[in-house]
Amino acid sequence: MEKITLDVSGIEVTSIELDTAISFQPFINHLRERINNEQTVKKALYEQVLATYEQYHLSQEEIPLAEIDKYEPFLEQVYACLSPAMTDEKVLAWAMNMPFQPVIFYGTTLFYELMRNRRNDHDIYVTTKTQEDYDRDRLKLLYSFLLQKLYNFQAPTQLPDVHAGVNISTGLLQYYAMRINMDYLEVTAKGPLPELDFSELYMRMSEGEGYDILLEMLPLSLFKIRGICILNLTDITAEKAIENIEKVRLNRTPANDDENYKYVIKSLKTLVKNNQIEFDLFPFVRVNNEPVYGYVKGGTGILFEVWGEGRVSPEVFRRQAKGYFSNPSFFFSPDIFSEKQQRHDYLDHFRKLGVRSLALIPVFHNHTPVGVVAIHTWKDASFDEKIVVLLQPAMAAIGRLLQIYIDEFNYEIECIIKEKFTSIQPAVQWKFNEVAWQYLHDRKRHLPEKEFSIHFDNVYPLYGAVDIRNSTIERNKAIVADLDAHLSLLRGTLTTLQESYPSSLLEEMIYKCCKWQEILASDQLYANDEDKLNTFLRKETTPFLNHLAGQHPDTKRLVDEYLKVLDAFSNSTTGEKYALEVSMQMINEAVNEYFEHEKNQLQSLYPCYFEKFRTDGVEYDAYIGQSIAPHHPFNHFHLKNLRLWQLSSMAAIARITRSLLPEMPKVLRTTQLIFVHNHTIDISFRADERRFDVEGAYNIRYQMIKKRIDKVHIRNTEERLTQPDKIVLIYFDDKDVEDYLPFIEYLQEKHTLCNDLEYLVLEDLQGLSGLKALRVGVMYEGSLND
């Protein structure tokens, strides 16, 4: 025990003008109550302490701090009463403190040692307190005590003060939480107490405010405090070390990985209380669920040296890692040089690196292995299994930290895919994962960047198109109708103005309106004519009308009405074109929504690539084959299944778009087309367009055919092949549609398709001849009775 007066703040603090002094009277009052009620042998101890107190004639209210060392025997007896009876004084951090002053006057040797060795570093291990921080915390503690004693008001809970000291034997930090026992303090008010609004006060104090207000409402000069405070420092080194690891996990960024892992290793050393023990973290990362090298060296890097690409090939690493993580096991040896070679042949690599004691511990997160942590020593240093036990509380935090790295690794792979390629569908994600990992591998090794080829060979293509019938014609008609209606309005406005304020300029504008309407009526409006007409409306007539309204205020209402219609016309929020766009949007949204809903069903049939394109309607390409899903045996039945979906989905879309007709502001119909190509093709990813395209001269012909067949006619007629309420299948050879014919019969029997199947021969197109088609009607609700 020591009785040296010591400032525990460690910094120069502001003095509080508070009437406070050391007094043992509150403690003695409490002691007398215990003597009256105590039935155990403790009663004798309490009576002895009371006798010593009376022997020293300490009945006076306060004791000067300078005289406290006169009463050392009594102080020792107080310690005996207020500390655990069987606890060694050498391991107990206990002290007596002057009320609300940063001064201890008696305590254990450990307490004084920790206070002398307090560190105020700026690293993450110590929360450094400024003078303002300390003063504010002291004020919070003081007012919490006053409010509880005088108003019976419990202030929001205060967190214990955390102190850091250096363990002299290990050189590592140790953490202690300071807890203050104020049971042996008495406070009296020197005057009447003011009334307080406790609901408002509690809210402010919960937010860390309100104490400055209390200084005005309850000035400290109003109180007198006597007694002693008891301080206890509790070792929270383990909790704090784990908290530091969690802080690294929450605050880390990939850019500061090296510094982060230094702090993690430092925390682990603090946890095991040994500066000679080294640590290494090895996260377990996968690509397509296959183990690959990671690039994090969290610690000494010995695991990367033993298991990394410098020693083993990717194939060997994959095999060894899969074997280990299929049955993760713990390994420990205090001396790997004494282990038998045949039992653990991999230990030879650790021996070459100079490792002596070694523990390999699998790390889990949510019951899934996420890596390995190695504990080891160099050369002559060693450790026993007790060290491994000390590390156990941190294993969950280490698991979460490694999972963060795994998540970032996966995210980096995804970013490379999106940067170099596009948003990729699950069916082909595995291929992009492999290429992206190879790209990342080469970049980390500073190897020259390569051109990457992503291709799938021998896949069956499926193409479908849902087109809005005569969309171009309807759009042109809508534009002409809107322009004509607007010109009529402008002509009427100009004519009315001419009657009141005749002018040659108004007459000329009326003439131009008539000429433009003649052009519209003759169906001879060209693209550049539309621009000229808009110039006439916006830059010729509008400024003049604004000028006229300014000169003649009585025309302003008429002009404003016209300009309002012009703005709506220019912004396409009214008129025939607006109605057309709304109807087209209704169709496209319905079709897109249908395909989005069907995507999951498509993948459940067999993994395939499905991509849709927005035109005036919606087109799609689908590819299916063994190369897209190498781990799923491909059979022709998978292709037939997809073809049945293709046919039934076109019927469903035809029904959906027809059901929209009553809601459309402009009635539009859709046509449904399928191009049947019964031979496999090769496709590759085009990085410049970020999409898949066919590969090879023969396969390019497939793309060319798709682009030409949408407006094809039946041979020797002017009739378009595609028609509303119909599905058409275009092909070359009768064998191409052998899969589809039974499906058509099946859907006819289900009353999905009509019994009106047509076999048609199509006109020759440029570079194309011999095209044939099947055309069949879609049956709608109510048509069964027709």
ChimeraX attribute file (.defattr): number of C-alpha atoms within 10 A of each C-alpha:
attribute: neighborCount
match mode: 1-to-1
recipient: residues
	/A:1	18
	/A:2	16
	/A:3	21
	/A:4	14
	/A:5	18
	/A:6	16
	/A:7	17
	/A:8	16
	/A:9	17
	/A:10	17
	/A:11	13
	/A:12	10
	/A:13	16
	/A:14	10
	/A:15	9
	/A:16	14
	/A:17	9
	/A:18	16
	/A:19	14
	/A:20	19
	/A:21	20
	/A:22	20
	/A:23	24
	/A:24	22
	/A:25	21
	/A:26	16
	/A:27	16
	/A:28	18
	/A:29	12
	/A:30	12
	/A:31	18
	/A:32	15
	/A:33	10
	/A:34	15
	/A:35	17
	/A:36	9
	/A:37	9
	/A:38	14
	/A:39	10
	/A:40	9
	/A:41	8
	/A:42	13
	/A:43	17
	/A:44	13
	/A:45	16
	/A:46	21
	/A:47	15
	/A:48	14
	/A:49	22
	/A:50	19
	/A:51	13
	/A:52	17
	/A:53	21
	/A:54	11
	/A:55	11
	/A:56	11
	/A:57	9
	/A:58	15
	/A:59	14
	/A:60	9
	/A:61	13
	/A:62	15
	/A:63	16
	/A:64	9
	/A:65	14
	/A:66	9
	/A:67	8
	/A:68	16
	/A:69	16
	/A:70	11
	/A:71	14
	/A:72	14
	/A:73	13
	/A:74	19
	/A:75	23
	/A:76	16
	/A:77	17
	/A:78	20
	/A:79	20
	/A:80	14
	/A:81	15
	/A:82	10
	/A:83	16
	/A:84	11
	/A:85	10
	/A:86	6
	/A:87	9
	/A:88	10
	/A:89	17
	/A:90	11
	/A:91	12
	/A:92	19
	/A:93	22
	/A:94	25
	/A:95	25
	/A:96	22
	/A:97	26
	/A:98	21
	/A:99	25
	/A:100	18
	/A:101	18
	/A:102	17
	/A:103	17
	/A:104	24
	/A:105	19
	/A:106	26
	/A:107	26
	/A:108	20
	/A:109	19
	/A:110	19
	/A:111	23
	/A:112	22
	/A:113	15
	/A:114	22
	/A:115	20
	/A:116	15
	/A:117	16
	/A:118	19
	/A:119	18
	/A:120	17
	/A:121	11
	/A:122	9
	/A:123	9
	/A:124	12
	/A:125	20
	/A:126	19
	/A:127	15
	/A:128	17
	/A:129	14
	/A:130	13
	/A:131	14
	/A:132	11
	/A:133	12
	/A:134	20
	/A:135	17
	/A:136	15
	/A:137	16
	/A:138	16
	/A:139	18
	/A:140	21
	/A:141	17
	/A:142	15
	/A:143	17
	/A:144	19
	/A:145	19
	/A:146	23
	/A:147	15
	/A:148	12
	/A:149	15
	/A:150	12
	/A:151	13
	/A:152	10
	/A:153	14
	/A:154	14
	/A:155	20
	/A:156	15
	/A:157	10
	/A:158	11
	/A:159	10
	/A:160	12
	/A:161	14
	/A:162	18
	/A:163	24
	/A:164	25
	/A:165	20
	/A:166	18
	/A:167	16
	/A:168	11
	/A:169	9
	/A:170	14
	/A:171	13
	/A:172	18
	/A:173	23
	/A:174	23
	/A:175	25
	/A:176	20
	/A:177	18
	/A:178	18
	/A:179	16
	/A:180	17
	/A:181	14
	/A:182	16
	/A:183	13
	/A:184	19
	/A:185	20
	/A:186	18
	/A:187	16
	/A:188	13
	/A:189	14
	/A:190	10
	/A:191	9
	/A:192	7
	/A:193	12
	/A:194	7
	/A:195	9
	/A:196	12
	/A:197	7
	/A:198	14
	/A:199	8
	/A:200	10
	/A:201	16
	/A:202	17
	/A:203	14
	/A:204	15
	/A:205	16
	/A:206	13
	/A:207	9
	/A:208	13
	/A:209	14
	/A:210	16
	/A:211	21
	/A:212	12
	/A:213	12
	/A:214	15
	/A:215	13
	/A:216	9
	/A:217	13
	/A:218	19
	/A:219	12
	/A:220	18
	/A:221	14
	/A:222	14
	/A:223	16
	/A:224	15
	/A:225	19
	/A:226	23
	/A:227	24
	/A:228	26
	/A:229	21
	/A:230	22
	/A:231	19
	/A:232	20
	/A:233	22
	/A:234	16
	/A:235	19
	/A:236	16
	/A:237	20
	/A:238	21
	/A:239	13
	/A:240	22
	/A:241	27
	/A:242	23
	/A:243	16
	/A:244	21
	/A:245	24
	/A:246	19
	/A:247	17
	/A:248	19
	/A:249	21
	/A:250	12
	/A:251	10
	/A:252	17
	/A:253	12
	/A:254	11
	/A:255	8
	/A:256	10
	/A:257	15
	/A:258	13
	/A:259	12
	/A:260	20
	/A:261	21
	/A:262	14
	/A:263	20
	/A:264	25
	/A:265	21
	/A:266	21
	/A:267	25
	/A:268	26
	/A:269	21
	/A:270	23
	/A:271	25
	/A:272	20
	/A:273	21
	/A:274	16
	/A:275	14
	/A:276	13
	/A:277	20
	/A:278	20
	/A:279	22
	/A:280	20
	/A:281	27
	/A:282	25
	/A:283	24
	/A:284	20
	/A:285	21
	/A:286	17
	/A:287	16
	/A:288	12
	/A:289	9
	/A:290	11
	/A:291	19
	/A:292	20
	/A:293	22
	/A:294	18
	/A:295	14
	/A:296	17
	/A:297	18
	/A:298	24
	/A:299	21
	/A:300	16
	/A:301	16
	/A:302	21
	/A:303	21
	/A:304	20
	/A:305	16
	/A:306	17
	/A:307	20
	/A:308	18
	/A:309	15
	/A:310	9
	/A:311	13
	/A:312	14
	/A:313	13
	/A:314	15
	/A:315	11
	/A:316	13
	/A:317	18
	/A:318	17
	/A:319	13
	/A:320	15
	/A:321	18
	/A:322	15
	/A:323	11
	/A:324	12
	/A:325	17
	/A:326	10
	/A:327	9
	/A:328	17
	/A:329	10
	/A:330	10
	/A:331	12
	/A:332	17
	/A:333	18
	/A:334	18
	/A:335	20
	/A:336	19
	/A:337	15
	/A:338	9
	/A:339	14
	/A:340	10
	/A:341	12
	/A:342	8
	/A:343	8
	/A:344	11
	/A:345	10
	/A:346	12
	/A:347	19
	/A:348	15
	/A:349	16
	/A:350	19
	/A:351	16
	/A:352	8
	/A:353	14
	/A:354	13
	/A:355	24
	/A:356	21
	/A:357	25
	/A:358	25
	/A:359	23
	/A:360	18
	/A:361	20
	/A:362	21
	/A:363	26
	/A:364	20
	/A:365	17
	/A:366	10
	/A:367	8
	/A:368	11
	/A:369	19
	/A:370	25
	/A:371	22
	/A:372	24
	/A:373	22
	/A:374	21
	/A:375	22
	/A:376	28
	/A:377	20
	/A:378	16
	/A:379	13
	/A:380	10
	/A:381	14
	/A:382	17
	/A:383	20
	/A:384	14
	/A:385	11
	/A:386	9
	/A:387	16
	/A:388	15
	/A:389	10
	/A:390	14
	/A:391	16
	/A:392	13
	/A:393	14
	/A:394	19
	/A:395	17
	/A:396	16
	/A:397	21
	/A:398	25
	/A:399	23
	/A:400	20
	/A:401	24
	/A:402	28
	/A:403	24
	/A:404	17
	/A:405	22
	/A:406	19
	/A:407	13
	/A:408	14
	/A:409	19
	/A:410	16
	/A:411	12
	/A:412	15
	/A:413	21
	/A:414	21
	/A:415	15
	/A:416	18
	/A:417	20
	/A:418	15
	/A:419	12
	/A:420	15
	/A:421	20
	/A:422	17
	/A:423	14
	/A:424	17
	/A:425	14
	/A:426	12
	/A:427	16
	/A:428	17
	/A:429	15
	/A:430	17
	/A:431	17
	/A:432	24
	/A:433	18
	/A:434	15
	/A:435	17
	/A:436	23
	/A:437	22
	/A:438	14
	/A:439	21
	/A:440	15
	/A:441	16
	/A:442	14
	/A:443	12
	/A:444	10
	/A:445	9
	/A:446	9
	/A:447	10
	/A:448	9
	/A:449	9
	/A:450	9
	/A:451	7
	/A:452	14
	/A:453	12
	/A:454	17
	/A:455	17
	/A:456	23
	/A:457	16
	/A:458	16
	/A:459	19
	/A:460	20
	/A:461	24
	/A:462	20
	/A:463	20
	/A:464	22
	/A:465	22
	/A:466	26
	/A:467	23
	/A:468	22
	/A:469	18
	/A:470	14
	/A:471	17
	/A:472	11
	/A:473	10
	/A:474	17
	/A:475	16
	/A:476	15
	/A:477	17
	/A:478	20
	/A:479	19
	/A:480	21
	/A:481	17
	/A:482	19
	/A:483	22
	/A:484	20
	/A:485	15
	/A:486	20
	/A:487	20
	/A:488	16
	/A:489	16
	/A:490	22
	/A:491	19
	/A:492	15
	/A:493	17
	/A:494	22
	/A:495	17
	/A:496	14
	/A:497	18
	/A:498	16
	/A:499	10
	/A:500	9
	/A:501	13
	/A:502	13
	/A:503	11
	/A:504	9
	/A:505	12
	/A:506	20
	/A:507	13
	/A:508	11
	/A:509	19
	/A:510	20
	/A:511	12
	/A:512	16
	/A:513	22
	/A:514	16
	/A:515	12
	/A:516	17
	/A:517	17
	/A:518	13
	/A:519	15
	/A:520	18
	/A:521	13
	/A:522	9
	/A:523	11
	/A:524	10
	/A:525	15
	/A:526	11
	/A:527	8
	/A:528	8
	/A:529	13
	/A:530	14
	/A:531	11
	/A:532	12
	/A:533	17
	/A:534	13
	/A:535	13
	/A:536	15
	/A:537	19
	/A:538	15
	/A:539	11
	/A:540	12
	/A:541	17
	/A:542	17
	/A:543	12
	/A:544	13
	/A:545	22
	/A:546	16
	/A:547	12
	/A:548	17
	/A:549	17
	/A:550	12
	/A:551	11
	/A:552	11
	/A:553	10
	/A:554	11
	/A:555	18
	/A:556	17
	/A:557	11
	/A:558	15
	/A:559	20
	/A:560	14
	/A:561	11
	/A:562	18
	/A:563	17
	/A:564	11
	/A:565	16
	/A:566	18
	/A:567	13
	/A:568	12
	/A:569	17
	/A:570	13
	/A:571	10
	/A:572	15
	/A:573	15
	/A:574	14
	/A:575	17
	/A:576	22
	/A:577	23
	/A:578	20
	/A:579	18
	/A:580	22
	/A:581	17
	/A:582	16
	/A:583	21
	/A:584	22
	/A:585	15
	/A:586	16
	/A:587	28
	/A:588	21
	/A:589	14
	/A:590	16
	/A:591	21
	/A:592	17
	/A:593	11
	/A:594	15
	/A:595	20
	/A:596	12
	/A:597	11
	/A:598	13
	/A:599	14
	/A:600	11
	/A:601	12
	/A:602	19
	/A:603	15
	/A:604	9
	/A:605	14
	/A:606	22
	/A:607	23
	/A:608	25
	/A:609	21
	/A:610	19
	/A:611	16
	/A:612	16
	/A:613	12
	/A:614	11
	/A:615	12
	/A:616	17
	/A:617	21
	/A:618	20
	/A:619	18
	/A:620	16
	/A:621	16
	/A:622	18
	/A:623	24
	/A:624	24
	/A:625	26
	/A:626	19
	/A:627	18
	/A:628	24
	/A:629	18
	/A:630	10
	/A:631	8
	/A:632	12
	/A:633	11
	/A:634	17
	/A:635	11
	/A:636	8
	/A:637	11
	/A:638	15
	/A:639	20
	/A:640	14
	/A:641	15
	/A:642	20
	/A:643	18
	/A:644	17
	/A:645	17
	/A:646	19
	/A:647	22
	/A:648	18
	/A:649	16
	/A:650	23
	/A:651	23
	/A:652	18
	/A:653	22
	/A:654	25
	/A:655	18
	/A:656	16
	/A:657	21
	/A:658	18
	/A:659	13
	/A:660	16
	/A:661	16
	/A:662	9
	/A:663	10
	/A:664	17
	/A:665	15
	/A:666	19
	/A:667	14
	/A:668	20
	/A:669	21
	/A:670	23
	/A:671	24
	/A:672	28
	/A:673	24
	/A:674	25
	/A:675	21
	/A:676	21
	/A:677	18
	/A:678	17
	/A:679	11
	/A:680	15
	/A:681	21
	/A:682	20
	/A:683	22
	/A:684	16
	/A:685	19
	/A:686	16
	/A:687	15
	/A:688	8
	/A:689	10
	/A:690	15
	/A:691	14
	/A:692	18
	/A:693	16
	/A:694	21
	/A:695	17
	/A:696	11
	/A:697	8
	/A:698	11
	/A:699	16
	/A:700	15
	/A:701	13
	/A:702	15
	/A:703	13
	/A:704	12
	/A:705	16
	/A:706	15
	/A:707	9
	/A:708	12
	/A:709	18
	/A:710	20
	/A:711	10
	/A:712	17
	/A:713	18
	/A:714	18
	/A:715	16
	/A:716	9
	/A:717	10
	/A:718	10
	/A:719	12
	/A:720	13
	/A:721	27
	/A:722	23
	/A:723	19
	/A:724	17
	/A:725	20
	/A:726	23
	/A:727	24
	/A:728	24
	/A:729	21
	/A:730	24
	/A:731	21
	/A:732	17
	/A:733	15
	/A:734	9
	/A:735	10
	/A:736	14
	/A:737	18
	/A:738	11
	/A:739	16
	/A:740	19
	/A:741	12
	/A:742	12
	/A:743	18
	/A:744	20
	/A:745	16
	/A:746	14
	/A:747	20
	/A:748	19
	/A:749	12
	/A:750	11
	/A:751	16
	/A:752	20
	/A:753	24
	/A:754	20
	/A:755	16
	/A:756	12
	/A:757	18
	/A:758	12
	/A:759	11
	/A:760	16
	/A:761	20
	/A:762	21
	/A:763	19
	/A:764	14
	/A:765	14
	/A:766	8
	/A:767	8
	/A:768	13
	/A:769	12
	/A:770	12
	/A:771	20
	/A:772	18
	/A:773	22
	/A:774	19
	/A:775	20
	/A:776	21
	/A:777	21
	/A:778	25
	/A:779	22
	/A:780	19
	/A:781	10
	/A:782	7
	/A:783	10
	/A:784	9
	/A:785	5
	/A:786	4
